[in-house]
Amino acid sequence: MKFEVSERESKKAKVPHEIFLTNLVGNHILWFIASLGLVRSYWQPLALVPVVSILILGYTLWRARQSKKRDSWYVMCHWQICAARSRVFILMLTVLGSIALLGWIGFTYFGLKEVAVMAMIGGAGVLPVMVTVLVLILMESDALHQAALHKLPKRMIERYPNPDIRVLEE
């Protein structure tokens, strides 16, 4: 649905999507790939990827909670969309961490071969995270575009109804 909102509100509604896309594209793709080339000499750039991601995801969730109290309805809805997708990404990173932990336990205590552990981590952990990153990039890019067009998905209107806003297009 398309709503009557100001350009200022539209710009504010784009901010959460820009932050999340910066984390996904800039941090988890570009910085991660660049730091992989340095990992034999310097491990610190690679260690920054999860640190920066945790900070950005934490900020996004905190700001989405704050948005319910201080932002306009339209901006708040876009923060909630971004927060929900951040939770999905956190879940996938938690699954990856759990699989890596299980791999380490299997290697250390149960004598699994290193190749088997790497296959398990890569196939059951990294691959789903990479697919999730790509899907979230597509979804967030679309949400960024929708914010510019003054639109919201119908499920957000059902979840956070606002009888005072003027609907321009259904």
N, C-alpha and C positions, 0 to 999 in steps of 0.2 A: 504494500500500500504506500502511496505517496502522500506526504503531509506538507502542510504549509509551515515551513521553518525558515529562519533567517540564514543567510550565508555564514554568519558568525557561528551559529549553532551547528551548521553543516561541517564547518572546519573543525569545531571541537569534537564532533562525532567521529571524525576520521582519525583522531589522535590514537585511540586504543588500537586500532587496526594497524596503523603505521608502526607503533611500538612492537606489536606482536610480529609483524612481518620483518622488522629489523632483527628481532631475535632469531626467527626461523632462517631467513636468507643470509643476513650479515654474519650472525654468530654461528649457527649450526651448519651452514653450508660453506660460505666463503672463508670465515676465520678458521673453521675446523680443517678444511682442505689445505689452507695455507700453512697451518701449524703442523700438520702431519709431515710435511717436508722437513721440518726442523726437529722432529721428535727425537732423533738419535743424538743430536747435539744439545738441544734445549727442550726440556719437558714442560717448562712453565707456560709457554703460549698455548699448548694443548690443554693444560689444567685450567686455563682461564675460561674455556668454553662452558663447562658446567657452572662455574662460579657466576659468570655473567648471565647465563640462562636462569639460574635460581633467583638472582636479583631482579631480573626483568619480570619473570613470572610472579614472584612475590609482590612486586610493585603493582602489577596488573590486577592481581586479586585484591590487594589492599585498596587500590584506587577504585575498583568496581564497587566495593562496599561503601567507600566514601561518596561515590557518585549518587547513591540512593538518597543521600541527605542534602547534597549541595548542587547538583547539576539539574538542568532542565530534563524533562521526561525523555525527549528524543536522544539527548546525549547519554543519559543514564542507560537507555535501552542498548545503545551501541557498546557501552562498557560491559554490560551484562553478557552480550553476545561474545565479546572477546574473552571475558572471564570463563565462560563455559568452555570455550575452545582451549583456553589455557589449562583448565582442569583435565581435559582429554590428553593434552600433551604431557602434563605431569604424570598422569596414569601410565602412559606409554614409557616415559623415562623410568618410572618406578619398576615397571615390568622388565625393562632392559637391565636395570641395576640388580634386580632379583635373580635374573638368569645368569648374569655375570658372577654374582655371589655363589650361586649353585655350581657354576663351572669351576670357580676357584676351590670350593669345598670338595668337589669331585676330583679335581686334580691333586689337591693337597692331601686329602684323607682317604680317598678311595682308589687312588692309582689310575684315574682316567688319563689317557694319552692327551698330550697337548693339542694335537690335531683334532681330536674329538671334541675337546672343550671349545676350541676356536670355531669349529663348525656349529656347535650348539649355540654359542654366543652370537655368531654371525647370522645363522638361519632363524633362530627363534627370538633373538633379541634385536639385533641391528636392523635387519630387513623390515620388520614391522614398524620400527621407528622411522626409517627412511620413507616408507610408504605414507605413514601418518604425516610426516613433515610435508611431503609433496601435496597431499590432500588438503592439509591445513593452509598451505600457501595459496592454493586455488580458492578455498573458501574465504580466506581473509582478503584476498584481492577482490573478490566479488563483493564482500561486505564493505570494503573501502569505496568501491564504485557506487554501491547502494547508498552509502552515507552522503556521497557527493550529489546523488540524485534525490535526496530527501526521502528515501524509502526505508521501510522496515519489513522484515518477514512477518507473516500473519501470526506465527506462534508467539512472537514478542508482544504483539498487541493483545493477544489472549492472556498472556502471563502478566503483563503490566498494563492494564487498561487505563486509558486517559480520555474521559468524555469531553474534555475541554479543547482538544486539539482538532484543527480543521483538516479533514481528509480531502485531498485534491483528486485522487485517483485510486480506485479499488484494484 
